Amino acid sequence: MMILPHEPHTKAMLKERRKLRRYVINRVAQYHCGLGTLPRACMVTDISESGARLYSENDMPETFTLSVTGDDAEIRHECRVVWRLGGEYGVEFTDRRRLD
């Protein structure tokens, strides 16, 4: 899976507050809401060890499982939505140790 470092688009952007580096991947992924439900598609625009930014045309639930596959690798995380802005979602990986 080809992953590029996240670079701000302009110098006028707010200061980056994240503790972990984000990587731009722009990859189609699937999220699963629970047993017996069909997976739905979303786009992962960037990702870090602790979370990701997603885009979805469908309203996403508060918690779900995210699966990203490609280049003979699979990333799978339990997620919790921490912010929403239109079709964009910021998610925290809840199955990872919290890094403070």
VOSEBA-894163 format. One line per field, with one value per residue (C-alpha): residue number from 1; x, y, z; residue in one letter. Coordinates in steps of 0.02 Angstrom, whole numbers. Each point is the difference from the previous one (the first is absolute). Example, Ala and Ser with C-alpha at 12.3 -4.5 7.8 and 13.67 -1.06 7.14 Angstrom:
pos c(1, 2)
xx c(615, 69)
yy c(-225, 172)
zz c(390, -33)
code c(A, S)
END
This chain:
pos c(1, 2, 3, 4, 5, 6, 7, 8, 9, 10, 11, 12, 13, 14, 15, 16, 17, 18, 19, 20, 21, 22, 23, 24, 25, 26, 27, 28, 29, 30, 31, 32, 33, 34, 35, 36, 37, 38, 39, 40, 41, 42, 43, 44, 45, 46, 47, 48, 49, 50, 51, 52, 53, 54, 55, 56, 57, 58, 59, 60, 61, 62, 63, 64, 65, 66, 67, 68, 69, 70, 71, 72, 73, 74, 75, 76, 77, 78, 79, 80, 81, 82, 83, 84, 85, 86, 87, 88, 89, 90, 91, 92, 93, 94, 95, 96, 97, 98, 99, 100)
xx c(0, 79, -8, 57, 31, -138, 59, -98, -66, 37, 106, -156, -66, -16, 143, -2, -50, 7, 131, 17, 41, -140, 22, -104, -63, -162, -57, -174, -41, -148, -83, -105, -135, -26, -44, -128, 26, 78, 163, -9, 132, 94, 161, 146, 84, 134, 51, 114, 34, -143, -135, -53, -99, -138, -125, -167, -157, -98, -23, 124, -44, 91, 101, 48, 139, 107, 88, 129, 80, 132, 175, -13, -39, -156, -27, -148, -52, -145, -46, -95, -54, 75, -56, -115, -2, -120, 59, 169, 33, 144, 16, 104, 59, -69, 94, 170, 88, -33, 157, 0)
yy c(0, 165, 128, 181, 122, 127, 172, 161, 83, 178, 89, 90, -161, -17, -75, -190, -66, -186, -100, -134, 27, -23, -82, 37, -163, 44, -180, -76, -98, -84, 25, -129, 49, -170, -181, -31, 168, 25, 99, 175, 92, 155, 90, 12, 165, -6, -115, -7, -128, 72, 45, 50, 124, -81, 55, -86, 38, -93, 54, -99, -74, 56, -163, -126, -110, 73, -113, 68, -123, 15, -50, -169, 83, 32, 132, -34, 109, 27, 185, 137, 159, 154, 134, 20, 132, -35, -165, 6, -92, -2, -168, -62, -180, -72, -165, 86, 55, 185, 106, 156)
zz c(0, -53, 140, -15, 144, 27, -56, 38, -159, 53, 128, 63, 77, 188, 98, -4, 172, -32, 93, -134, -183, -125, -170, -155, -75, -96, -1, -11, 158, 82, 168, 89, 125, 80, -26, -134, -87, -170, -10, -73, -101, 57, -49, 120, -42, 134, 142, 153, 136, 104, -126, -174, -105, -100, -132, -22, -98, 136, 180, 106, 169, 159, 6, -135, -68, -141, -127, -122, -121, -135, -51, 90, 168, 101, 134, 113, 148, 118, -18, 89, -90, 87, -123, -152, -135, -142, -77, 89, 163, 121, 88, 145, 2, 161, -12, 19, 159, 28, -24, 111)
code c(M, M, I, L, P, H, E, P, H, T, K, A, M, L, K, E, R, R, K, L, R, R, Y, V, I, N, R, V, A, Q, Y, H, C, G, L, G, T, L, P, R, A, C, M, V, T, D, I, S, E, S, G, A, R, L, Y, S, E, N, D, M, P, E, T, F, T, L, S, V, T, G, D, D, A, E, I, R, H, E, C, R, V, V, W, R, L, G, G, E, Y, G, V, E, F, T, D, R, R, R, L, D)
END
